[in-house]
Amino acid sequence: MQLSEDVEVLELPPSNKKQSDHRAGVFSCSSSSNGSTRSILVINHRKNSNVLPNGFVTKTVNVGDSVTLSIESHSSKVKWRKGGVEISQWNGLKSITLNNVTVEDDGIYEAYTCRHSPHAYMRLIVRDFRYFYLIFIDITVCICYNGGVCSSSQNCICPPGFSGDSCENGKITKL
C-alpha cells in the first residue's frame, strides 16, 4: 500500500480477520536513508492470550537500578526466557525482580505457559549513563515525548505505538 511518494506500508501476513490474531510476537524494521539508519521494534500480543504483560511492554532503567517484570496468567506453570534462552530458576513465577541491573540484562523477555500458546513479551532497555556523562557532559539531553527515553547516542527510544525523532507521532491499533 502506497501512503505517499516516500512512505509505503507492507502488511505481513496480509491483514484479514482470520489471520489478524496470529500476528503476535516481536517484530523489527530498519530503514536507511542518506547514511542514517533508523530501527523500530514492535511487540504485539494476542487479544485473548492466557498470559499477558502486567503493565508496559517496554521498560527503561539505568545501570544499577532495580526493575520488576510481571505477567497476568491463570496458570501456575509459567516459564521465562531471555533472548530465547530459558531461565529455569524463574519457573512458576508471575513476577521477577532484577536488582542492580547491568547492560547484559538489556533485551527481550518472554513468559509463557506452553511452547505453542501465546507468549507475553517485554523489552528491557538498560542505559549506561555512567559512560554517557563522562563523554557528553556539556551536551543537552534530548527531549522525548509519550514515554520515550533519551539514549546515550542522543536519540529517543520510543515506546510501542510512537515514532518520530522525539516520539511525537502516535498511533494506537488493536489486532
Secondary structure as GFF3:
##gff-version 3
##sequence-region A 1 175
A	DSSP	beta_strand	2	4	.	.	.	ID=ss1
A	DSSP	beta_strand	7	8	.	.	.	ID=ss2
A	DSSP	three_ten_helix	20	22	.	.	.	ID=ss3
A	DSSP	beta_strand	25	33	.	.	.	ID=ss4
A	DSSP	beta_strand	36	44	.	.	.	ID=ss5
A	DSSP	beta_strand	51	53	.	.	.	ID=ss6
A	DSSP	beta_strand	58	62	.	.	.	ID=ss7
A	DSSP	beta_strand	67	73	.	.	.	ID=ss8
A	DSSP	beta_strand	79	82	.	.	.	ID=ss9
A	DSSP	beta_strand	85	86	.	.	.	ID=ss10
A	DSSP	three_ten_helix	88	90	.	.	.	ID=ss11
A	DSSP	beta_strand	95	98	.	.	.	ID=ss12
A	DSSP	three_ten_helix	103	105	.	.	.	ID=ss13
A	DSSP	beta_strand	107	112	.	.	.	ID=ss14
A	DSSP	beta_strand	120	127	.	.	.	ID=ss15
A	DSSP	alpha_helix	129	135	.	.	.	ID=ss16
A	DSSP	beta_strand	149	150	.	.	.	ID=ss17
A	DSSP	beta_strand	156	157	.	.	.	ID=ss18
A	DSSP	beta_strand	162	163	.	.	.	ID=ss19
A	DSSP	beta_strand	169	170	.	.	.	ID=ss20
###
